[in-house]
Amino acid sequence: MNRDALEQNQIPIYFVAVIFAALGGLMASSAAQHLNVFVTPTIAVLMYAMFLQIPFLDFREGITNKRFMSALLIANFILIPLLVWGLTRSLAAHPAILIGALLVLLTPCIDYVVVFTHIGKGDSKAILAATPILLLLQLVLLPVYLTFMLGGQSDVVISIAPFVEAFLVLIVAPLLLAVATAALSNRSKIVNIWNSAWAWLPVPAMAAVLIAVVGSQIASVVRDIDKLAPVIPVYIGFLLLAPLMGALASKFFRLPSTSARAVTFSTSTRNSLVVLPLALALPEEIRSLAAAAVITQTLIELAGELIYIRVIPAFVWRRE
């Protein structure tokens, strides 16, 4: 199988990875829980493999593109919070899962959204350039959103340390390593061979991430599924409506197709793997269920991304 065939068959590969991980996590839950230690390393490997495929010379163009940044920020920090507020009103009687749902749905992804945007024929370079701004704004605005949407439960303390740590480990370190590798590729034949080998790895690395996340967490979700039932329709509603928020903002600012797809993927992809430590740092009485709510969103989103990478390129803007 060559690289083109590997990329063309990535969706069935991901489905097999998810099914394999879910079965393994349920049949051998004690052993599968140890996969949790591989989540961060596999995402870092995935990001490095992805960054190697992206040219960095025109990075500034993504940040200085005012129409793109305006659509991206308005969609993620105005339209999406309004959508989340409306969707989560049904969870007012379930404080633990409400907090978990708000944590994950209010924070735009800063890591594997780059990968899905690239696969979905969007401008992954522009999304990558915008990740520091997305991170900074969610750090500042998340407490504001939580204070408003949690009402009487707004005294929950949220630490920014997991955000910063995830950004450094999952974005900065792989990015700097990829830039250094690219800089050396013109001077070294060995580095060129290294780059060619890593060009095969984005799809296998994504499959490894799915196995680590799903395999390590599926048992806890199944155990609490009756308690998590109220949040599942909320996540499905978000799955269906969030892309429309991105497409609406992109249409308003008249973005070209690749930029519009990037905004759409950003609004649809949440920071679940980064906010999971935040949920685990909540007070003990709500910690477990809030974390399970975050994990449930991860599982639903991963299934949704396999649909997005086909549907978004087809409908945003196909005729262009």
C-alpha angles and dihedrals in degrees: 000000000000127000094264092053090047092054093044090054096043095111095059088043091055092046091052090048092052094046092046092049094046093050092046092047092052099041096044103022097159093054094039092057088070088066086077090082089061097055098087096040093049092049090049090051090047092051092048091050090048095046090054088062094053124082112228102195095095098042094125090059091069094053096043093048096106096190093051095046092046092052092044095050097041091048095047101038104031111021097037095047089051089050092047092048090053095045096047098051087094090062097061091108092052106060098174096054091038090059091045092049093048093048093055102035096048096054120076116220119260101184127035092023084082089060096047091046090053093048090046093055095253131134099276091171092061092047091050091051090051097051096094090053092046090050095048094048095048090050090054099038103039094077089048093051092046093049090054099040099040095049108180092014094059093111091085109124117231121194122210093205095093090052093052093043092050092048092052096044101037102034115015100042097046090042095052091045091050092048091050090048092050091049091054096045093083091054103041132054090199091057090049089055089047091053092049091052093049091050086075094055111072093083096043090044092053089050089052091052091051091050093049096047100040096038095051097044109031095087094057091049093050091047092056099032094120091055091044095051095099093058097051095076088049091055093046090050090051090048090056100038105036094073088054090057090054093045091048093053091045091051092050092053092041095235121182117250100266093048092045091052090050091054091046093052090047094054091047099046119073135202094248100143091049097047094047091086088051090056090048089054093058122108113294096248093062102023101095098046094042090053090048088052090054091049091049089056089050092055093047092045094050090054089046093051090058086059095041094057089063102032101043095054089047097052105025098086106325099164091056 
